[in-house]
Amino acid sequence: MMNPADYPHLRVLQLDAEACPLHVASKWTQWSKQHPEQGLVVLNSYGPTEAAVMTDIGIMQAEWTERVSIGRTIPNMKTYILNDRHELILEGAIGSIWVAGPGVSPSGYWNQPDLTSQKFVPNPFVSVHPDAPIMYDT
């Protein structure tokens, strides 16, 4: 793993992963906190390849001890936490992450119609988000 001390001129570090491991986030955010003169900002971005790679981004915090937040949804994209019936759930409840917006593949997977029909579905919230007709189950 990269050592923060080897990059004294680094000002912004963006970590991209399906789920950023806490030990990776902690290493960089703790370094940033201990060396404020460097001015290092550590970002975490999240998103599947099926949605043009990134859907959410946020500034990492040194105080995180249990998990790394995926941040907030970027402009033009939508992130939903849904139950099995594709309904929005209450904050704190367990559900699945779905993404929608112009970055989501409009045609799904190449030559895999069964998988496409499972993972890419019409967005039930299209009346509120007309620019996001398809949503993808991450």
VENQUIMO-V552735 format. One record per backbone hydrogen bond with DSSP energy under -1.0 kcal/mol. NH is the residue of the N-H (numbers start at 0). CO is the residue of the C=O. Records with the same first field share a line. If there is no record, write none. Layout:
NH: CO ; CO
This chain:
5: 2
6: 3
9: 6
12: 40
14: 42
16: 44
24: 20
25: 21
26: 22
27: 23
28: 24
29: 25
30: 26
31: 27
32: 28
33: 29
34: 30
37: 34
40: 10
42: 12
43: 57
44: 14
45: 55
50: 47
51: 48
52: 47
53: 51
54: 45
55: 45
56: 71
57: 43
59: 41
63: 60
71: 56
73: 54
76: 73
77: 99
79: 97
81: 95
82: 86
85: 82
88: 80
92: 89
95: 81
97: 79
98: 135
99: 77
103: 100
104: 49
111: 108
115: 111
116: 112
117: 113
118: 114
119: 115
120: 134
122: 132
125: 122
127: 124
128: 124
131: 128
134: 120
135: 98
136: 118
137: 96
